[in-house]
Amino acid sequence: MDGILRGLMVSNHKEGLKKGLLTKLCTNPGKVGTVDELMRIYKTAMAWIVYSDSDFEEEMGTMVLKAWGKQDQLAFRDFLLQYCHTIDLDGFVEIDKTINFIHICLRTMDDKRPFHGIIQENAIALARDKAPLSSLAALSRLLVDIPECIPKADKMKGLCIMLIKCVNREIITRSDVKKQKDVEAISALLHYIWHNNITITVIPSLMEAFKTISSVDRNVPSPSIAIGALVQRVPVAIIKKITKDAAFDQSIPDVNMTAALARMIDWLEWPGVKNIHLWIVAFLKNLAAAKKYSILIKVSCESIVQVFKMLRYSDVRESSLAVLRHMLLSFQHQPTAFHKIVDLVPDLVKSWRDLGLDENHEHLKKLAELTYCQMYQHAGYPELYQPLLDVFQDIPQPTEESMKQMLHKSAWTCKDSYSDGRETSAAKSETGKTGLVNLGNTCYLNSIVQALYMTNEFSDDILYEDTVSSQKIRTEIRKLFAFMKHSNRAAFEPKKFVEVARPPWFTLRAQQDCSEFLKYLLDRLDEEDKTLHKLPQCTKAATTEMNLRKNSSNSGSKTKTNDKQSDGKQKKRTVTEKYFSGESLTRIRCLNCNHESMRTEIFYDLPLAFPDSGDSKSMLGGDPNSARNPSNHNPERDSPEGGPSSSSDAVPKLIGPVNWRHDRFTQSAIPESRVEGETRTGPTPWHDSDDSNKEVHIEEMLDHYISPELMEGDNKYNCENCLKLQDAEKTLEITQSPQVLILTLMRFAYDVKTCVRRKILTDVKYPQVLELPLTHTKDGKKRPAETDLAESADAPDNKRSRHNGKYRKTDPSRSSQKYTLSAVVFHSGSSSESGHYFCYARNLKGQKEGSWHSFNDCRVTRSSYESFSKVMKHFNRDSAYVLFYKRSDDSVDGESEAAALVRALPSHLKELVEADNMKFLKEQEAAAKRNQKRVSYSTENISYHRPEDSDDRDGPSQGFGGGGGGGFNTHVNRFVC
């Protein structure tokens, strides 16, 4: 039979005929008489498999071996044993074919046990340093097929390391399919070993791989990308732990870590790569957590184009897109990385469309989403981005909120990190909002700025409109808003803004009234705008008196402020007027002769008194009647009760009917008192007031504000028609509602008898949706406490009520205007000269309501209306003080969300923020290196260093419980901010 087989193979017949004849012989092999004849058949088959270069002879030898090997298993085993002992591994040339022959023989045998130990002993020798890749692949296929032959313990670990070293020698291109298949065979063996022996094999294997890719020795050839095909087989569950240990290992120099990460990115070129993107992204995240930003910056800038170009290949597109997405979304401090690929995007998208990828394809949608997000983050380059907008014009832009979330989740500084003792060294909170550092009793300023910043349209106008050097306050608040919007820090220090915006009569590092600061700030912003544009000063009051008889036909007429210039053009309004200015009409009618006097006033806030705040003759500030004194209509006459005066030392143009003299709030006007063992200036805290047990709805306060007032007794009206004091009726009407309504609750009532400005602790209930009464209703019906815009049957439609930014007059047929709550500034404490301010605010853009946030100086957390609206039930010194409501039927002046890509941060502000963000990254990296020995330090136990006069010591979260004396074991030492 041996002669027949060899003769058939060397015959001149065609291969097809030879194959048919041999197949017939192997299908029904005849019984061979002797063992020697079987041995000759085995040797013939072995020669065809091992020594022939013909694939046909190898196939036929395999067929013959399987057919006659089953006839006598003992003879076949003896033949293979003899063959194995004659193999010279050092001098054997066709080692891969030899391993393949042994593999075929073992698959034919029923009992393979005698060969397990032989192969285990020789496996590492077979995978020697100079073994060809094909030999390693043959050995790997054998071991995967017959795992009992895999070496044990240390030899198994040594085999894994040897395989990695051997693969690293190979230079493999995308077109070399055979070598790619060999590497896949080797990686399949490592996958089996690593998943079944994870404790003893994975770490040594990865250490060898990392040592290889992190080498910076120029005398050593560059590592092969084929290592990536091996590493991707490591169990996914341990990727996070391995990358974290490596990233935080201070013994690994930055240059080696940089080289390793760059070479891991090279692995993306391996065809069909699967899990490498998980390794790369995990390394990027953990390097960010370790604050090794110099590595991230270098690798991102140098590798971003390489990663992008990998998107051309469909077999690696998914992994490459995942890496590209994370690199760009996390690289937020500069547009450098994104701008490197901007010009490449249109061509790539065109090639994808040529391949049949339409706008609904997942990869195209992800790339478009990523591109939109980058244009939003790095706005200000309209010409550069226009081709991108053109190529993605058929794919919808993500919402602004979703883009913000994507950026926040990927930011290098999005996680809590170790702080070196300064709030500006900590990373942004999970809210994505930047707080403001308390510079020593500046919480009154911080809370107001944070509330104004969350008033989107106002802060956007401030941020994106140019300023000049003469606008000092507007220039600095613009910079402050830029840092609050784009800084990577948890909190920003508003030093320069405090310097220019602090009222001159405010004592440095002393507690102040946030409402007074708000009035001053808006007034100064308004004056700066008008000075720049040479606009006429807004008349606070235009008084027209008319002799109106009881039956006069024109008794309802009034004089209106002219909104147009002499040439008929609309006056240019300041940003303060645009958002906060409203108009009210006060009528005083003599009850004797019906003579009527009218006064039109511009207001920026409504000061709301408490209806039962006490004796209005002795309490200034607690009752608006004292502010609506007829003396206001007669500048030549002083207030009989010591009320507001027109003297020259009054604060200029303070908003609202009450123009308090600033000397009422200075130290000279307030006696000293002692608190917690320290002497300070201020009234004695009012701890025994019964106000804390009272409750009032803000609708009642508004009704009280606009309710008619009978002027009699000492408060009679000086009628110019009667030429003497007469009883009169005074009414107030809101003729023009502001876009942003500011309501100041007059909690700090100045008692002229005791010379103490105490705090009224009545709990005020304020709704999320408010109906502002424009005129007093005579039916006496209470207005609803709260209405939901989405559910209210009589909710107004969402039509735009302002056109082209014009100053909108309130519809005279309407008796109320709907507003939505946007911010609340709280005061925690017992008097205006002590305590602490913090605020709650949310974004209201158009008809979209954002989530609530708590702003407590540098601390920004998520909150809810249900949480802070009931705080006085638990902490009776923490009370709402200033409320911001946005008009519900207003839009953003025709501005759509797409405008976010157009309204770019000016270049000089962008450079300021980018420079500070880069400085912050370096600070974080330096701090991490200084504290490398404190890696076990828990961030939950960090105690920020605070000044000795700080108000934040021992304060509860969310800003609650800061006021003295009330609530659950609250402290009374928070009298400074």
Salt bridges, closest charged atoms under 4 A:
ASP2 OD2 - ARG6 NH2 2.77
ASP53 OD1 - LYS97 NZ 3.74
GLU59 OE2 - LYS19 NZ 3.17
ASP78 OD1 - ARG77 NE 3.91
ASP111 OD1 - ARG113 NE 2.95
GLU121 OE1 - LYS155 NZ 3.03
ASP145 OD2 - HIS103 NE2 2.86
ASP145 OD2 - ARG107 NE 3.42
ASP154 OD1 - LYS157 NZ 3.90
GLU170 OE1 - LYS179 NZ 3.34
ASP182 OD1 - ARG141 NH2 3.42
ASP182 OD2 - LYS178 NZ 3.48
GLU184 OE1 - ARG233 NH2 3.59
ASP245 OD2 - LYS241 NZ 2.46
ASP254 OD2 - LYS929 NZ 3.42
GLU302 OE2 - LYS298 NZ 2.77
ASP315 OD1 - ARG174 NH2 2.99
GLU318 OE1 - HIS363 NE2 2.59
GLU318 OE2 - LYS366 NZ 3.38
ASP354 OD2 - LYS350 NZ 3.52
GLU369 OE1 - ARG325 NH1 3.16
ASP394 OD1 - ARG353 NH2 3.26
GLU400 OE2 - LYS404 NZ 3.61
GLU400 OE1 - LYS845 NZ 3.45
ASP420 OD2 - ARG930 NH2 3.71
GLU423 OE2 - ARG946 NH1 2.18
GLU430 OE1 - ARG862 NE 3.05
GLU457 OE2 - LYS886 NZ 3.88
ASP460 OD2 - LYS845 NZ 3.76
ASP461 OD2 - LYS578 NZ 2.93
ASP461 OD1 - ARG903 NH2 3.34
GLU465 OE1 - ARG474 NH2 2.87
ASP466 OD1 - ARG478 NH2 3.39
GLU476 OE2 - LYS479 NZ 3.62
GLU493 OE2 - ARG422 NH2 3.11
GLU493 OE1 - LYS495 NZ 3.34
GLU499 OE1 - LYS496 NZ 3.80
ASP513 OD2 - ARG757 NH2 3.35
ASP523 OD1 - LYS653 NZ 3.91
ASP526 OD2 - LYS530 NZ 3.17
ASP526 OD2 - LYS653 NZ 2.64
GLU528 OE2 - ARG524 NH2 3.83
ASP529 OD2 - ARG474 NH1 2.85
GLU545 OE1 - HIS595 NE2 3.81
ASP563 OD2 - LYS809 NZ 3.99
GLU577 OE2 - LYS530 NZ 2.87
GLU583 OE2 - LYS809 NZ 3.46
GLU596 OE2 - ARG587 NH1 3.04
GLU601 OE2 - ARG599 NE 3.06
ASP605 OD2 - LYS519 NZ 2.73
ASP623 OD1 - HIS704 NE2 3.96
ASP649 OD2 - ARG661 NH2 2.62
ASP663 OD2 - ARG661 NH2 2.84
ASP691 OD1 - LYS694 NZ 3.97
ASP691 OD2 - ARG758 NH1 2.85
ASP703 OD1 - ARG783 NH1 2.57
GLU709 OE1 - LYS730 NZ 3.62
GLU729 OE1 - ARG589 NH2 3.47
ASP763 OD2 - LYS765 NZ 3.16
GLU771 OE2 - LYS818 NZ 2.65
ASP797 OD2 - LYS799 NZ 3.73
GLU849 OE1 - ARG842 NH1 3.16
ASP889 OD2 - ARG808 NH1 3.27
ASP889 OD2 - ARG814 NH1 3.64
ASP889 OD1 - ARG887 NE 3.84
ASP890 OD1 - ARG802 NE 3.64
ASP890 OD2 - ARG887 NE 2.72
ASP893 OD2 - LYS578 NZ 3.36
ASP893 OD1 - ARG802 NH1 2.80
GLU895 OE1 - ARG903 NH1 3.09
GLU897 OE2 - LYS848 NZ 2.54
ASP916 OD2 - ARG489 NE 2.88
GLU923 OE1 - ARG489 NH1 2.94
GLU925 OE2 - LYS929 NZ 3.98
ASP949 OD2 - ARG509 NH2 2.90
ASP951 OD2 - HIS836 ND1 2.17
ASP952 OD1 - HIS836 NE2 3.86
ASP952 OD2 - ARG946 NH2 3.36
